[in-house]
Amino acid sequence: MRFKAIAAVSLTGGLLIAGAAPSWAQTAPAPPSSADAVAVDVEDAVTVATTSADATPDPATSTARGSALDVGDDELLDDTESTQTGEGEQNNTFIEVGDDDETSVDVAPSSASVRREGETNRSSAGAALLRLVLIDPGFLVIDVLTSFSEASYTGSNSRGSGSSDGVFTRVGDETEIVILHSDASTENGGSSYVARIEDTEIITDEDVEGTAEIIDIEDVLRINAVSVDGGPGADLVRAAAVDAEVGDEITAVVNGVSATGATGQAAAPAPPPAELPAGDTGGGGGGGSLPRTGLAIGGLLLLGTGLIGSGALVARAMRRSGIGSA
């Protein structure tokens, strides 16, 4: 019976220790994600409806910003910008008349939010030049020059998405009309179109195979429409309804959006520990073993193999000698 116990312990211990050795490849955390959108941007000097969102592993460092109108580095009007760092939200409107649930007029509204949802850190921001809710109770909604950005982070995945419209109109509960639109998402790619009536899109990036060159006079004037760069799963996706360049100095974008994010990748397999010179345990300088955390991985494997082998040898000896048989 004693030999049976030794064999069982050796076999079981060997299997447990060998199985406990971790695999070489591990999943690396995803990088932070971000999204930016702007309804109108003229040489970064004048911007209308600018939004940005950044999501990091720590919600305390995640940020969001929405600004309805900027001139240079300063806001042109008071209360046109909302910013948030860490969990919380902020909402501002330069002029607000009426009730959003009924008839209202909002001039230069903006919002920014950072929140923790389970294991996900999420940042979002919105801004518009003008929002009209007309004909009680909101039968007609008109948004002029709007943008929205959102970024999320969940351990091994980070995603960014954004969108921007020139004019968005909703009549009733179903009918929507949009003039100039672009969106970008690291998960779904990007799209852009000149107009949409309900589900029918008119002049899209797919129609023109990525970009439509409206005017291209070298060193004088260039105007492109419905351009998209990057597809689903890309680390960087960009889209714009219109982008223009006058001479070599002035650039302008209408409904420009960009998004970044990624899925955590499996780390490259680490090489097995190098053979050590005689008498070297790997604890000192030099040597090619991995950093020690308790027993080295190679040692665990060797110990497990040794226990399995010794258990099998004891069991075989017991059978041949007849010890412990019924």
Secondary structure, DSSP 8 states (H G I E B T S, - for coil): -HHHHHHHHHHHHHHHHHHHS--S--B-----EEEEEEEEEETTTEEEEEEEEEE-SSGGG-EEEEEEEEETTEESSTT-EEEEESSEEEEEEEEEEE-TTSSEEEEEEEEEEEEEETTEEEEEEEEEEEEEEESTTTSEEEEEEEEEEEEEEETTEEEEEEEEEEEEEEETTTEEEEEEEEEEETTTEEEEEEEEETTEEEEETTTTTT-EEEEEETTTEEEEEEEEE--TT-SEEEEEEEEEEETTTEEEEEEEEEEE-EE--B-----------TT--S-SSS------SSS-HHHHHHHHHHHHHHHHHHHHHHHHHTTT--
